[in-house]
Amino acid sequence: MNSASPGPRVTRETVEETALRLRTFIGRMEHRYEMSSAEMEAGVTAGSIRETAELSRWMSAVAFLRDLIVHGGTTGTPTSSTR
């Protein structure tokens, strides 16, 4: 009997799909908290907004989307990214 757990699940998606998924998540967070991502980041940096796990995930999504835009999706293959 094999007791080893399976490895991490890897899903391939195009860079465009990744960007759309991130934009959708970011938009939902902005709607939920009734503030822009820039306002949230400024508040967390200034200490006027407490960084929670959810806000940390939001900030990570914003940073990843920025990186994806700047670098053009250099992870995975030229037309796909991995997550």
MARSE-865383 format. One line per field, with one value per residue: x, y, z of N, C-alpha, C in turn. Coordinates in nm, 2 decimals, decimal comma. Atoms other than C-alpha are relative to their C-alpha. Example, Ala and Ser with C-alpha at 12.3 -4.5 7.8 and 13.67 -1.06 7.14 Angstrom:
BEGIN
nxx = 0,09 | -0,09;
nyy = -0,12 | -0,11;
nzz = 0,00 | 0,00;
caxx = 1,23 | 1,37;
cayy = -0,45 | -0,11;
cazz = 0,78 | 0,71;
cxx = 0,09 | -0,08;
cyy = 0,12 | 0,11;
czz = 0,00 | 0,08;
This chain:
BEGIN
nxx = 0,08 | -0,08 | 0,05 | -0,04 | 0,11 | -0,03 | -0,07 | 0,09 | 0,08 | -0,05 | 0,10 | -0,06 | 0,10 | -0,07 | -0,03 | 0,12 | 0,09 | -0,05 | 0,03 | 0,15 | 0,04 | -0,05 | 0,08 | 0,13 | -0,02 | -0,03 | 0,13 | 0,09 | -0,05 | 0,03 | 0,15 | 0,03 | -0,06 | 0,04 | -0,12 | -0,09 | -0,12 | -0,10 | 0,04 | -0,02 | -0,15 | -0,04 | 0,04 | -0,08 | -0,14 | 0,00 | 0,04 | 0,14 | 0,08 | -0,07 | -0,02 | 0,05 | -0,04 | 0,07 | -0,06 | -0,13 | 0,03 | 0,03 | -0,13 | -0,08 | 0,06 | -0,03 | -0,14 | -0,02 | 0,05 | -0,10 | -0,12 | 0,04 | 0,01 | -0,13 | -0,09 | 0,07 | 0,03 | -0,12 | 0,00 | 0,06 | -0,05 | 0,03 | 0,15 | 0,07 | -0,06 | 0,03 | 0,04;
nyy = -0,12 | -0,12 | -0,10 | -0,14 | -0,08 | -0,04 | -0,13 | -0,11 | -0,01 | -0,11 | -0,03 | -0,08 | -0,10 | -0,10 | -0,13 | -0,08 | 0,06 | -0,04 | -0,15 | -0,02 | 0,05 | -0,10 | -0,12 | 0,03 | 0,01 | -0,13 | -0,07 | 0,05 | -0,05 | -0,15 | -0,01 | 0,04 | -0,10 | -0,13 | -0,08 | 0,05 | 0,07 | -0,10 | -0,05 | 0,11 | 0,01 | -0,11 | 0,01 | 0,11 | -0,06 | -0,10 | 0,06 | -0,03 | 0,12 | 0,12 | 0,10 | 0,13 | 0,10 | -0,04 | -0,11 | 0,05 | 0,07 | -0,10 | -0,07 | 0,09 | 0,01 | -0,12 | 0,01 | 0,10 | -0,06 | -0,10 | 0,07 | 0,07 | -0,10 | -0,06 | 0,10 | 0,07 | 0,14 | 0,08 | 0,14 | 0,10 | -0,01 | -0,13 | -0,03 | 0,05 | -0,01 | 0,10 | -0,04;
nzz = 0,00 | 0,02 | -0,09 | 0,04 | 0,06 | 0,14 | 0,01 | 0,02 | 0,13 | 0,09 | 0,10 | 0,10 | 0,06 | 0,08 | -0,08 | 0,00 | -0,10 | -0,13 | -0,03 | -0,02 | -0,13 | -0,10 | 0,01 | -0,06 | -0,15 | -0,05 | 0,01 | -0,11 | -0,12 | 0,00 | -0,02 | -0,13 | -0,10 | 0,04 | 0,02 | 0,11 | -0,04 | -0,05 | -0,13 | -0,09 | -0,02 | -0,07 | -0,13 | -0,06 | -0,02 | -0,10 | -0,13 | -0,03 | 0,03 | -0,05 | 0,10 | -0,03 | 0,10 | 0,12 | 0,06 | 0,05 | 0,13 | 0,09 | 0,03 | 0,08 | 0,13 | 0,07 | 0,03 | 0,11 | 0,12 | 0,05 | 0,06 | 0,13 | 0,10 | 0,03 | 0,06 | 0,11 | -0,02 | 0,03 | -0,06 | 0,08 | 0,14 | 0,05 | 0,01 | -0,12 | -0,13 | -0,09 | -0,14;
caxx = 0,00 | 0,14 | 0,11 | 0,26 | 0,01 | -0,02 | 0,19 | 0,05 | -0,22 | -0,09 | -0,34 | -0,23 | -0,41 | -0,32 | -0,17 | -0,49 | -0,70 | -0,47 | -0,50 | -0,88 | -0,90 | -0,68 | -0,88 | -1,21 | -1,08 | -0,94 | -1,27 | -1,47 | -1,24 | -1,27 | -1,65 | -1,66 | -1,44 | -1,57 | -1,22 | -0,96 | -0,66 | -0,44 | -0,64 | -0,62 | -0,24 | -0,19 | -0,39 | -0,21 | 0,13 | 0,03 | -0,11 | -0,46 | -0,59 | -0,50 | -0,36 | -0,56 | -0,51 | -0,78 | -0,62 | -0,28 | -0,43 | -0,57 | -0,23 | -0,06 | -0,31 | -0,25 | 0,13 | 0,11 | -0,11 | 0,13 | 0,42 | 0,23 | 0,16 | 0,52 | 0,69 | 0,43 | 0,37 | 0,72 | 0,62 | 0,51 | 0,53 | 0,50 | 0,12 | 0,04 | 0,11 | 0,10 | -0,08;
cayy = 0,00 | 0,34 | 0,59 | 0,88 | 1,16 | 1,27 | 1,58 | 1,92 | 1,97 | 2,18 | 2,35 | 2,50 | 2,82 | 3,08 | 3,41 | 3,58 | 3,34 | 3,40 | 3,78 | 3,75 | 3,53 | 3,78 | 4,08 | 3,91 | 3,83 | 4,18 | 4,33 | 4,12 | 4,23 | 4,60 | 4,56 | 4,38 | 4,63 | 4,93 | 5,06 | 5,03 | 4,81 | 5,12 | 5,25 | 4,91 | 4,89 | 5,24 | 5,18 | 4,85 | 5,03 | 5,32 | 5,09 | 5,23 | 4,90 | 4,58 | 4,32 | 4,00 | 3,68 | 3,79 | 4,12 | 3,95 | 3,73 | 4,04 | 4,22 | 3,91 | 3,89 | 4,26 | 4,21 | 3,90 | 4,08 | 4,37 | 4,13 | 3,94 | 4,27 | 4,40 | 4,07 | 3,94 | 3,61 | 3,45 | 3,14 | 2,82 | 2,83 | 3,14 | 3,10 | 2,94 | 2,99 | 2,75 | 2,78;
cazz = 0,00 | -0,10 | 0,19 | 0,01 | -0,07 | -0,43 | -0,53 | -0,57 | -0,84 | -1,13 | -1,35 | -1,68 | -1,81 | -2,06 | -1,93 | -2,03 | -1,82 | -1,53 | -1,56 | -1,59 | -1,28 | -1,09 | -1,21 | -1,11 | -0,76 | -0,72 | -0,84 | -0,59 | -0,31 | -0,40 | -0,41 | -0,08 | 0,11 | -0,08 | -0,16 | -0,44 | -0,42 | -0,39 | -0,10 | 0,07 | 0,02 | 0,14 | 0,45 | 0,53 | 0,48 | 0,70 | 0,97 | 0,95 | 0,81 | 0,99 | 0,75 | 0,77 | 0,58 | 0,33 | 0,27 | 0,24 | -0,04 | -0,20 | -0,19 | -0,33 | -0,62 | -0,70 | -0,69 | -0,91 | -1,16 | -1,18 | -1,23 | -1,50 | -1,68 | -1,65 | -1,75 | -1,99 | -1,82 | -1,82 | -1,61 | -1,78 | -2,16 | -2,38 | -2,40 | -2,06 | -1,69 | -1,41 | -1,07;
cxx = 0,09 | -0,06 | 0,03 | -0,12 | 0,04 | 0,06 | -0,10 | -0,07 | 0,04 | -0,11 | 0,06 | -0,12 | 0,08 | 0,02 | -0,12 | -0,10 | 0,05 | -0,03 | -0,15 | -0,04 | 0,05 | -0,09 | -0,14 | 0,01 | 0,02 | -0,13 | -0,10 | 0,05 | -0,03 | -0,15 | -0,03 | 0,04 | -0,03 | 0,12 | 0,09 | 0,11 | 0,11 | -0,03 | 0,03 | 0,15 | 0,05 | -0,04 | 0,07 | 0,14 | 0,00 | -0,04 | -0,14 | -0,10 | 0,08 | 0,01 | -0,05 | 0,04 | -0,07 | 0,06 | 0,14 | -0,02 | -0,03 | 0,13 | 0,09 | -0,06 | 0,03 | 0,15 | 0,03 | -0,05 | 0,09 | 0,12 | -0,03 | -0,01 | 0,14 | 0,09 | -0,07 | -0,02 | 0,12 | 0,00 | -0,08 | 0,06 | -0,04 | -0,15 | -0,07 | 0,08 | -0,04 | -0,05 | -0,02;
cyy = 0,12 | 0,11 | 0,14 | 0,07 | 0,04 | 0,14 | 0,11 | 0,00 | 0,12 | 0,02 | 0,10 | 0,09 | 0,10 | 0,12 | 0,09 | -0,05 | 0,03 | 0,14 | 0,02 | -0,05 | 0,09 | 0,12 | -0,02 | -0,01 | 0,14 | 0,09 | -0,03 | 0,06 | 0,15 | 0,03 | -0,03 | 0,10 | 0,14 | 0,10 | -0,06 | -0,07 | 0,10 | 0,06 | -0,11 | -0,01 | 0,12 | -0,01 | -0,11 | 0,06 | 0,10 | -0,05 | 0,04 | -0,11 | -0,12 | -0,11 | -0,14 | -0,10 | 0,03 | 0,12 | -0,03 | -0,07 | 0,10 | 0,07 | -0,09 | -0,01 | 0,13 | 0,00 | -0,10 | 0,05 | 0,10 | -0,06 | -0,07 | 0,11 | 0,05 | -0,10 | -0,08 | -0,14 | -0,09 | -0,13 | -0,09 | 0,01 | 0,14 | 0,04 | -0,05 | 0,03 | -0,12 | 0,06 | -0,12;
czz = 0,00 | 0,10 | -0,03 | -0,06 | -0,14 | 0,01 | -0,02 | -0,14 | -0,08 | -0,10 | -0,10 | -0,05 | -0,07 | 0,09 | 0,00 | 0,10 | 0,14 | 0,04 | 0,02 | 0,14 | 0,11 | 0,01 | 0,06 | 0,15 | 0,06 | 0,00 | 0,11 | 0,14 | 0,02 | 0,03 | 0,15 | 0,11 | -0,04 | -0,01 | -0,11 | 0,06 | 0,05 | 0,13 | 0,11 | 0,03 | 0,08 | 0,15 | 0,08 | 0,03 | 0,11 | 0,14 | 0,04 | -0,03 | 0,05 | -0,12 | 0,05 | -0,11 | -0,14 | -0,07 | -0,05 | -0,14 | -0,11 | -0,05 | -0,09 | -0,14 | -0,08 | -0,04 | -0,11 | -0,13 | -0,06 | -0,06 | -0,13 | -0,11 | -0,04 | -0,08 | -0,10 | 0,02 | -0,04 | 0,07 | -0,10 | -0,14 | -0,05 | 0,00 | 0,12 | 0,13 | 0,08 | 0,14 | 0,08;
